[in-house]
Amino acid sequence: MSKVCTGNLSADMTPRTKPATLKDVAKVAGVSISTVSRVFSSPGRISVETSDRVREVARELRFTPNVMARSLITGTSPNIGLVVPDISNPYMTTLLKAAQKVSRGHQTGIFVADTDDNAEIEREVCEQFAQQSRGVILCAPRMSAVHIREISGIVPLVLVNRIVEGIPSVYTDSRSALRELLDELVEQGHRRVGYLPGPAGSWSNKQRARTVADRARALEIELVRLDPTDGTHADGVLAADQVIELGITAVMAFDDVLAAGLVEGLRRRGKSVPEDVSVTGHDDILSELVHPGLTTVTGQSAQVGELAISRLLDASGPESVGVQATVVRRHSTAAPRSR
Protein backbone atom coordinates (compact mmCIF):
# COMPACT_ATOMS: atom_id res chain seq x y z
CA MET A 1 0.00 0.00 0.00
CA SER A 2 1.39 3.35 -0.97
CA LYS A 3 2.30 5.74 1.77
CA VAL A 4 0.76 9.15 1.38
CA CYS A 5 2.64 12.05 2.88
CA THR A 6 0.34 14.83 4.04
CA GLY A 7 2.83 16.89 6.00
CA ASN A 8 5.16 19.74 4.89
CA LEU A 9 7.40 18.33 2.18
CA SER A 10 10.17 20.80 3.02
CA ALA A 11 10.49 19.18 6.44
CA ASP A 12 12.23 16.22 4.83
CA MET A 13 14.57 18.40 2.75
CA THR A 14 17.84 19.98 3.75
CA PRO A 15 16.97 23.54 4.78
CA ARG A 16 18.47 26.34 2.71
CA THR A 17 20.96 28.68 4.29
CA LYS A 18 19.46 32.13 4.63
CA PRO A 19 21.24 34.93 2.73
CA ALA A 20 23.52 37.06 4.88
CA THR A 21 22.14 40.44 5.95
CA LEU A 22 23.63 43.80 6.88
CA LYS A 23 23.18 42.77 10.50
CA ASP A 24 25.19 39.57 9.99
CA VAL A 25 28.07 41.43 8.35
CA ALA A 26 28.04 44.11 11.05
CA LYS A 27 28.18 41.50 13.82
CA VAL A 28 31.14 39.61 12.35
CA ALA A 29 33.03 42.77 11.38
CA GLY A 30 32.43 44.35 14.78
CA VAL A 31 30.84 47.54 13.42
CA SER A 32 27.39 49.08 13.35
CA ILE A 33 24.79 48.27 10.69
CA SER A 34 24.92 51.88 9.49
CA THR A 35 28.68 51.58 8.96
CA VAL A 36 28.20 48.51 6.76
CA SER A 37 25.54 50.38 4.79
CA ARG A 38 27.85 53.36 4.23
CA VAL A 39 30.70 51.10 3.05
CA PHE A 40 28.55 50.11 0.07
CA SER A 41 26.62 53.35 -0.48
CA SER A 42 29.19 56.07 0.38
CA PRO A 43 32.63 54.43 0.66
CA GLY A 44 34.43 57.77 0.71
CA ARG A 45 33.01 58.45 4.19
CA ILE A 46 34.54 55.32 5.77
CA SER A 47 38.22 54.69 6.57
CA VAL A 48 40.09 52.39 4.22
CA GLU A 49 40.88 49.95 7.05
CA THR A 50 37.23 49.64 8.13
CA SER A 51 35.99 49.45 4.55
CA ASP A 52 38.43 46.65 3.70
CA ARG A 53 37.43 44.67 6.81
CA VAL A 54 33.71 45.00 6.08
CA ARG A 55 34.14 44.01 2.42
CA GLU A 56 36.24 40.98 3.39
CA VAL A 57 33.56 39.81 5.83
CA ALA A 58 30.89 40.42 3.19
CA ARG A 59 32.78 38.22 0.73
CA GLU A 60 33.16 35.43 3.32
CA LEU A 61 29.45 35.55 4.13
CA ARG A 62 28.55 35.92 0.45
CA PHE A 63 26.65 39.08 1.23
CA THR A 64 25.42 41.09 -1.77
CA PRO A 65 24.16 44.65 -1.17
CA ASN A 66 20.68 45.14 -2.56
CA VAL A 67 21.14 48.51 -4.27
CA MET A 68 17.65 48.45 -5.78
CA ALA A 69 16.03 47.91 -2.37
CA ARG A 70 18.10 50.76 -0.99
CA SER A 71 16.92 53.02 -3.81
CA LEU A 72 13.29 52.29 -2.92
CA ILE A 73 13.93 53.10 0.75
CA THR A 74 15.92 56.29 0.14
CA GLY A 75 13.96 57.45 -2.88
CA THR A 76 17.12 57.73 -4.98
CA SER A 77 18.39 55.61 -7.85
CA PRO A 78 21.74 53.81 -7.58
CA ASN A 79 22.50 54.84 -11.18
CA ILE A 80 24.13 57.80 -12.87
CA GLY A 81 23.25 59.25 -16.25
CA LEU A 82 26.09 59.93 -18.69
CA VAL A 83 25.11 62.11 -21.66
CA VAL A 84 27.51 62.34 -24.62
CA PRO A 85 27.24 64.12 -27.99
CA ASP A 86 28.70 61.20 -29.99
CA ILE A 87 29.40 57.80 -28.43
CA SER A 88 31.33 56.69 -31.54
CA ASN A 89 34.05 59.25 -30.81
CA PRO A 90 36.94 57.39 -29.12
CA TYR A 91 37.35 60.24 -26.63
CA MET A 92 33.87 59.52 -25.27
CA THR A 93 34.29 55.74 -25.16
CA THR A 94 37.55 56.09 -23.22
CA LEU A 95 35.88 58.52 -20.82
CA LEU A 96 32.97 56.09 -20.34
CA LYS A 97 35.24 53.14 -19.50
CA ALA A 98 37.11 55.21 -16.92
CA ALA A 99 33.86 56.46 -15.37
CA GLN A 100 32.51 52.91 -15.12
CA LYS A 101 35.63 51.79 -13.29
CA VAL A 102 35.06 54.38 -10.57
CA SER A 103 31.30 53.87 -10.39
CA ARG A 104 31.66 50.11 -9.77
CA GLY A 105 33.57 50.85 -6.59
CA HIS A 106 30.53 52.81 -5.41
CA GLN A 107 28.04 50.07 -6.34
CA THR A 108 26.67 52.49 -8.93
CA GLY A 109 25.59 51.81 -12.49
CA ILE A 110 25.77 54.14 -15.50
CA PHE A 111 23.07 54.86 -18.06
CA VAL A 112 24.50 56.26 -21.32
CA ALA A 113 22.67 58.42 -23.87
CA ASP A 114 23.97 59.71 -27.22
CA THR A 115 22.45 63.03 -28.33
CA ASP A 116 23.86 63.25 -31.88
CA ASP A 117 25.16 66.75 -31.10
CA ASN A 118 21.57 67.96 -30.74
CA ALA A 119 20.81 70.44 -27.93
CA GLU A 120 17.09 69.60 -27.85
CA ILE A 121 17.72 65.84 -27.53
CA GLU A 122 20.32 66.64 -24.88
CA ARG A 123 17.78 68.55 -22.81
CA GLU A 124 15.12 65.83 -23.15
CA VAL A 125 17.55 63.11 -22.10
CA CYS A 126 18.70 65.08 -19.05
CA GLU A 127 15.09 65.59 -17.96
CA GLN A 128 14.45 61.84 -18.33
CA PHE A 129 17.59 60.94 -16.37
CA ALA A 130 16.52 63.36 -13.62
CA GLN A 131 13.63 61.01 -12.87
CA GLN A 132 15.67 57.81 -12.75
CA SER A 133 19.20 58.59 -11.61
CA ARG A 134 21.07 60.05 -8.67
CA GLY A 135 22.90 62.52 -10.88
CA VAL A 136 23.95 63.35 -14.44
CA ILE A 137 27.34 63.85 -16.09
CA LEU A 138 26.84 66.04 -19.15
CA CYS A 139 29.72 65.78 -21.63
CA ALA A 140 30.50 68.62 -24.05
CA PRO A 141 26.94 69.98 -23.79
CA ARG A 142 25.42 72.00 -26.62
CA MET A 143 22.63 73.46 -24.48
CA SER A 144 22.63 77.12 -23.46
CA ALA A 145 23.89 78.05 -20.00
CA VAL A 146 20.30 78.95 -19.04
CA HIS A 147 19.05 75.46 -19.85
CA ILE A 148 22.01 73.83 -18.11
CA ARG A 149 21.20 75.75 -14.92
CA GLU A 150 17.57 74.64 -15.21
CA ILE A 151 18.67 71.00 -15.36
CA SER A 152 20.99 71.47 -12.37
CA GLY A 153 17.97 72.64 -10.40
CA ILE A 154 16.25 69.26 -10.69
CA VAL A 155 19.17 66.81 -10.56
CA PRO A 156 22.83 66.91 -9.37
CA LEU A 157 24.91 67.79 -12.42
CA VAL A 158 28.59 67.73 -13.39
CA LEU A 159 29.77 69.15 -16.71
CA VAL A 160 32.62 67.76 -18.80
CA ASN A 161 34.52 70.13 -21.13
CA ARG A 162 32.18 73.03 -20.50
CA ILE A 163 32.26 75.73 -17.85
CA VAL A 164 29.07 77.34 -16.57
CA GLU A 165 29.35 79.46 -13.45
CA GLY A 166 27.84 77.77 -10.44
CA ILE A 167 27.92 74.24 -11.94
CA PRO A 168 30.67 71.72 -11.04
CA SER A 169 32.82 70.85 -14.06
CA VAL A 170 35.86 68.89 -15.18
CA TYR A 171 37.66 69.84 -18.38
CA THR A 172 40.82 69.32 -20.37
CA ASP A 173 43.01 72.43 -20.09
CA SER A 174 45.03 72.36 -23.31
CA ARG A 175 45.85 76.06 -23.64
CA SER A 176 49.50 75.72 -22.69
CA ALA A 177 49.98 72.63 -24.89
CA LEU A 178 48.38 74.31 -27.93
CA ARG A 179 50.61 77.37 -27.56
CA GLU A 180 53.63 75.09 -27.27
CA LEU A 181 52.57 73.19 -30.39
CA LEU A 182 52.13 76.36 -32.46
CA ASP A 183 55.49 77.66 -31.23
CA GLU A 184 57.14 74.50 -32.55
CA LEU A 185 55.47 74.82 -35.95
CA VAL A 186 56.74 78.38 -36.22
CA GLU A 187 60.23 77.27 -35.18
CA GLN A 188 60.10 74.73 -38.03
CA GLY A 189 59.45 77.60 -40.44
CA HIS A 190 55.66 77.61 -40.91
CA ARG A 191 54.18 81.08 -41.43
CA ARG A 192 50.76 80.23 -42.86
CA VAL A 193 48.98 77.89 -40.45
CA GLY A 194 45.39 76.69 -40.65
CA TYR A 195 42.99 75.84 -37.83
CA LEU A 196 40.49 73.09 -38.76
CA PRO A 197 37.50 73.68 -36.44
CA GLY A 198 35.22 71.18 -34.77
CA PRO A 199 31.43 71.42 -34.24
CA ALA A 200 30.17 75.01 -34.01
CA GLY A 201 28.34 74.36 -30.73
CA SER A 202 31.39 72.89 -29.01
CA TRP A 203 32.74 74.90 -26.07
CA SER A 204 36.09 73.13 -26.43
CA ASN A 205 36.31 74.14 -30.08
CA LYS A 206 35.82 77.81 -29.17
CA GLN A 207 38.47 77.60 -26.46
CA ARG A 208 41.02 75.93 -28.72
CA ALA A 209 40.36 78.28 -31.64
CA ARG A 210 40.75 81.32 -29.38
CA THR A 211 43.97 80.01 -27.85
CA VAL A 212 45.55 79.32 -31.25
CA ALA A 213 44.40 82.68 -32.67
CA ASP A 214 45.79 84.63 -29.71
CA ARG A 215 49.13 82.86 -29.95
CA ALA A 216 49.33 83.39 -33.71
CA ARG A 217 48.88 87.13 -33.22
CA ALA A 218 51.59 87.16 -30.57
CA LEU A 219 53.94 85.32 -32.95
CA GLU A 220 52.94 87.61 -35.85
CA ILE A 221 52.11 84.77 -38.24
CA GLU A 222 49.06 84.27 -40.45
CA LEU A 223 46.36 81.96 -39.08
CA VAL A 224 43.68 80.77 -41.52
CA ARG A 225 40.44 79.51 -39.98
CA LEU A 226 39.20 76.80 -42.32
CA ASP A 227 35.53 76.14 -43.10
CA PRO A 228 33.31 74.92 -40.22
CA THR A 229 32.85 71.16 -39.80
CA ASP A 230 30.70 68.71 -37.85
CA GLY A 231 33.85 67.09 -36.54
CA THR A 232 33.69 63.91 -38.63
CA HIS A 233 36.43 61.99 -40.41
CA ALA A 234 34.73 62.79 -43.73
CA ASP A 235 34.92 66.52 -42.94
CA GLY A 236 38.66 66.17 -42.49
CA VAL A 237 38.97 64.45 -45.87
CA LEU A 238 37.04 67.25 -47.59
CA ALA A 239 39.15 69.95 -45.92
CA ALA A 240 42.21 68.81 -47.88
CA ASP A 241 41.04 70.71 -50.99
CA GLN A 242 40.88 74.00 -49.09
CA VAL A 243 44.26 73.43 -47.45
CA ILE A 244 45.92 72.85 -50.83
CA GLU A 245 44.09 75.73 -52.52
CA LEU A 246 45.09 78.24 -49.83
CA GLY A 247 48.73 77.17 -49.76
CA ILE A 248 48.67 76.32 -46.05
CA THR A 249 51.80 74.51 -44.87
CA ALA A 250 50.58 73.34 -41.45
CA VAL A 251 47.15 72.57 -39.98
CA MET A 252 46.13 72.33 -36.33
CA ALA A 253 42.95 70.25 -36.25
CA PHE A 254 40.31 70.43 -33.50
CA ASP A 255 40.82 66.74 -32.72
CA ASP A 256 42.42 63.53 -33.96
CA VAL A 257 39.29 62.46 -35.88
CA LEU A 258 39.49 65.53 -38.13
CA ALA A 259 43.27 65.31 -38.32
CA ALA A 260 43.12 61.66 -39.44
CA GLY A 261 40.58 62.59 -42.11
CA LEU A 262 42.77 65.43 -43.34
CA VAL A 263 45.82 63.16 -43.62
CA GLU A 264 43.73 60.75 -45.72
CA GLY A 265 42.35 63.59 -47.87
CA LEU A 266 45.83 64.93 -48.58
CA ARG A 267 47.03 61.44 -49.50
CA ARG A 268 44.18 61.03 -52.01
CA ARG A 269 45.25 64.29 -53.64
CA GLY A 270 48.85 63.23 -54.01
CA LYS A 271 50.16 65.20 -51.04
CA SER A 272 52.26 63.70 -48.27
CA VAL A 273 52.38 64.44 -44.54
CA PRO A 274 54.57 66.04 -43.29
CA GLU A 275 56.61 66.72 -46.46
CA ASP A 276 53.87 68.82 -48.11
CA VAL A 277 51.65 69.70 -45.15
CA SER A 278 52.21 69.28 -41.42
CA VAL A 279 49.16 68.13 -39.42
CA THR A 280 48.47 68.06 -35.69
CA GLY A 281 45.50 66.74 -33.73
CA HIS A 282 44.05 66.81 -30.24
CA ASP A 283 42.99 64.11 -27.70
CA ASP A 284 45.57 61.41 -28.55
CA ILE A 285 42.85 58.87 -29.38
CA LEU A 286 43.73 57.83 -32.96
CA SER A 287 47.24 59.14 -33.25
CA GLU A 288 49.08 55.82 -33.51
CA LEU A 289 46.54 54.39 -35.97
CA VAL A 290 47.34 57.09 -38.54
CA HIS A 291 50.37 57.04 -40.81
CA PRO A 292 52.48 58.91 -40.09
CA GLY A 293 51.76 58.93 -36.35
CA LEU A 294 50.04 62.17 -35.36
CA THR A 295 51.68 64.81 -33.26
CA THR A 296 48.86 65.74 -30.93
CA VAL A 297 47.71 67.02 -27.54
CA THR A 298 46.54 64.61 -24.86
CA GLY A 299 42.82 64.82 -24.13
CA GLN A 300 43.21 63.15 -20.71
CA SER A 301 39.76 61.58 -21.24
CA ALA A 302 40.31 58.74 -18.76
CA GLN A 303 41.30 61.10 -15.95
CA VAL A 304 38.47 63.48 -16.84
CA GLY A 305 35.95 60.62 -16.66
CA GLU A 306 37.22 59.42 -13.28
CA LEU A 307 37.17 62.93 -11.82
CA ALA A 308 33.67 63.63 -13.15
CA ILE A 309 32.22 60.54 -11.45
CA SER A 310 34.08 61.25 -8.21
CA ARG A 311 32.89 64.86 -8.23
CA LEU A 312 29.28 63.80 -8.72
CA LEU A 313 29.37 61.20 -5.94
CA ASP A 314 31.21 63.54 -3.56
CA ALA A 315 29.65 67.00 -3.69
CA SER A 316 32.63 68.61 -1.94
CA GLY A 317 35.63 69.99 -3.78
CA PRO A 318 36.35 72.87 -6.17
CA GLU A 319 33.68 74.00 -8.62
CA SER A 320 35.87 73.55 -11.71
CA VAL A 321 38.82 71.20 -12.20
CA GLY A 322 41.13 71.54 -15.21
CA VAL A 323 43.24 68.52 -16.19
CA GLN A 324 46.48 69.73 -17.74
CA ALA A 325 47.13 68.49 -21.28
CA THR A 326 50.57 67.88 -22.80
CA VAL A 327 52.04 67.66 -26.30
CA VAL A 328 52.76 64.19 -27.72
CA ARG A 329 55.29 64.37 -30.54
CA ARG A 330 55.26 61.84 -33.36
CA HIS A 331 55.97 62.21 -37.09
CA SER A 332 53.28 64.39 -38.69
CA THR A 333 55.14 67.71 -38.56
CA ALA A 334 58.29 68.95 -40.28
CA ALA A 335 59.77 72.06 -41.85
CA PRO A 336 57.89 73.21 -44.98
CA ARG A 337 59.43 72.43 -48.37
CA SER A 338 59.90 76.10 -49.15
CA ARG A 339 62.38 76.35 -46.29
N, C-alpha and C positions, 0 to 999 in steps of 0.2 A: 504494500500500500504506500502510495506516495506521501511524503511528508510535506505538508503545506506550512510555509513560514508566514506568519501574520504579523510579526514584529517589525521593528525598524531595521531595514537591510543594512544600513550604515553601521549598525552595532557590531556586525561581524567583519567589518572592513578595517583596515589599518587607518586610523584617523590621520587627516592631513595636518601638517604643521602650519600654524597660523602665520601669516606674513608679519614680519617685524614692523613695529610702529615707532613713531618719534619717541614715545615713552621708553620703549625697549632700548633704543640707541642711547638715549640720555642716561639711563640707569647704568649701562655698561661703561659708557665713556666718563661717567662721573660729572656730568654737567646738567644744566636745566633743559627742559623741553624747548624753551624759547631760544636757547643757544643753538641747539641742533637745527631748529627751523631757520635761524639766521645764517647758519653755515651754508645752507642750500639756496636761500633766497637773497641774501645780501652778504656774500663772503668777505667783502672788503671791510666789514665792520667787526670781524672776528680775527683774533691773532692767528698767525700761521700755525703755531704749535697746536692750538686748540682745534683749528679747522682740520689739520692733518689727522689728529687723534679721532675726531668725530667721523671723518670720512673712512678711516681704516676700520673702525667699529661697524660702520654702515655696510662696508663691503663684506665683513665677516658674517654679519647677520642677514646679508642679502636684502638690505633695506633699499627701496627705491622711492625717492620723494615723489609724491603725487602733485605735480605742478598744476594740473588742471583743477584738482580739488581746491588747491590753495587759491587759484584765480577766482573760483566761485565764492570762496569765503571772503577774500579781500576786495572783490569787485574789480580786480585788475587782471589783464591778460599776461601770461608769462612770455609773450612774444613781442618782437620789435619789428617795425616796418622799415624796410630799406628801399628807398625810391631812387631810381637811376634813370638818366636820360637815354642810355643805350647800353643794354647788357652785353651786346656783342663786342663792345670796345674792351680790349684786354685790360685797360686801366681799371675798369669797373669790376671785371671778374676777379682780378687780383685783390682789389679792395674788399669784395664780398667774402673771399676765402679767409682773409685776415680777420674780418669782423666775426665770421662764424667761429673761428678758433677761440676768440675771447668770449663770445656769448655762451659757448658750451660750458665754460667754467662757471657760469652764472646760472646754469640750468635754464637757459633762455633760448628760444627759437627765433628764426628770422624769416619774415615774409618779404619777398622781393617783388617789386613792380617796375616794369619798363614803361616809360612815358613817351617814347619816340620823339624826344625833344619838344614836346607839346605842353605849353604852360597850363592849358585847360585840363588836359588829362592828369597832369601833375597835381593840380588842385583837387580834382575829384578823388584821386587815389589817396591823397593825404587825409581827406575827410573820411574816407572809408576806413583807413587804418586807425584813425582816431577812435573808432568805435570798437576795435578789436585788437588793440596792441597797447603796450605800456609806454610806448614812445616811438618816434619816427626819426630816422636819419635821412635827410634830404640831400642828395648828391647833385652838385652843379645845377641848382634849381633855375628854371627860366621864369618863374613867377615874379611879380613885382614885390618890392619890400612890404607894401601894404598887405598883400595877400599872405605873405610869409608870416607876418605878425599876427594876422587873423588865425592862421593854423596853430601858431604857438600858444594861442589863448585857449585852445581846446585839447591839446595834447603836448606832452614834453617833446621838444624838437631840438635837434642838433644839425647844423648845416655843414656840408663838406664843399670846399672850394667856392665859397660865397660868404661875404661878410655883410651882415645886417645888424645894425646897432641894437643891442639888447637881447640878441639871440646867440646862444653858444655856437661856436664854429671851429672847425679844424680845416686847415688849408695848406697847400704846398706853396712855400715862399721861394719862388725861383728868380726873384729880381736880381740878386747878386750873381747867380749863375748865368743868367741871360746877358748881363753886362759883360761878364768875363768872356763869354762865348763871342760876342760881337767884337770885343777888343782883339781877340785872337784872329778873327777874320780880317780885321783891318791891318793887323801886324803882318798877315800873309800877303797883303797888297790889294785886297778888295775895297773898291770905292763906290760901287753901285750894288747895294744889297737889297734883296726883296724880303718882305714879310708875307708869308702865306697864311691868311687868317683862318680861324676855326668858325664855328657857328656864331651868328650875329648875337644871339641871346646869351652867350656864354660869358660869365663874369671873368673867368680865367683868361679868356681870349682878350678881353679889354685890358686886363692888367698886363699881360705879356706884350701886347701891341704898344701900350703906353711906355712900358719900360724900354723896349727896343727903340722906339722913336725918340725918347728923351736922350738915350745914350748916343744915338746916331747924330743928333744935333750937337751934343757935347764934343763928339769926335770930328765934327764938320765933314761928314760923308753923306752921300745921297741914299735915302731909304725909300724904296718903292713899295707901297702897300698894294699887293696884288688883289684881284677880284675876290669878293666874298665867297665862302664855300659853306657847305653843310658839314664839313669835317669828315668826309668819306674818302676811302682809297681812290675811288673813281674821280673825285674832285682833284686830288693830287695829280692824277694822270693828265687830266685836262689842262691843269695849270702849266704844264711844260711848254705849250705853245706860246703863252704869254711871256714866260721867262726868256725863251729864245728870242722872241720878237723884240723885247725891250732891252736886250743885251745885258741882262743881269748876270753877274759872275758868281753870286752866292745867295742862297735862300735860307732863311730861318723859318721853318714851318711851325705852326701852332702845336702840332704833336707828331708822334712817330707814324701814325696812320697816314696823315697827309704827306709826310716826308717820304714814306715808302712808296706811295702812289706817284709822287713827283719823280723819284729815281727811276721808276718803271716807265713813266711817260717820256723822260729824257732818253732812255735807252731805245724806246720805239722810234724816236726821231733821230737816231744816229748820234746822240750826244752821250758822253761818258761822265761819270761822277768818280772822282772830283776833277778830272783833267779839264773838262769844259765848264762845269758848274759845280760849286761846292754846295752841299745840302746838310742842314742840321735839323734835328727833331726835338721832341720834348716828351718825357714820361719814361723812357727807357723800357718800353714794353715789346717792341718789335725789332729793336736795333740790331740784334745779332742774327735775325732771320733775313735781313736785307743785305744785298751785295752791291757795293762794299758795306761793311758794318757802319751803322750810323753813329756819328758824333751827336750826342744828345744831352738832355738835362734830366736827371732823375725825377720821377714824379712822386716817389716815396708813397705809392698807393697803399702798400701793406701797412706801413706805420700810421698813415692817415686813417685807415679803416679801424685799426686797433684802438687808436685814440678816440675816434668818434663813438665807438661802442662804450668804451670806458667812461667817456664824458656823459653819455646818456644815462648810464646806470648809476653813476656817482655825480650828483648835481653840483658838488663843490668843484672848485678849481677856477682858473681864469676863463673869461668869456670867450676869447679867441686864442687859438694855439696855431702858430705857423711852424710847419716842419721844413727845415732848411734843405733846399735842393743843391745838388752839385753837378758839375760838368763831367760827362763820361766821354773820353776821347777815343775815337776809333779811326776809320779811314775814309770818311766821306768829305773831308775838307783838305784843300791844298791851295797853293798860290795860283792865281789866275794865269792863263797862258800868256796874256799880254805882258805880264811881268817877266 
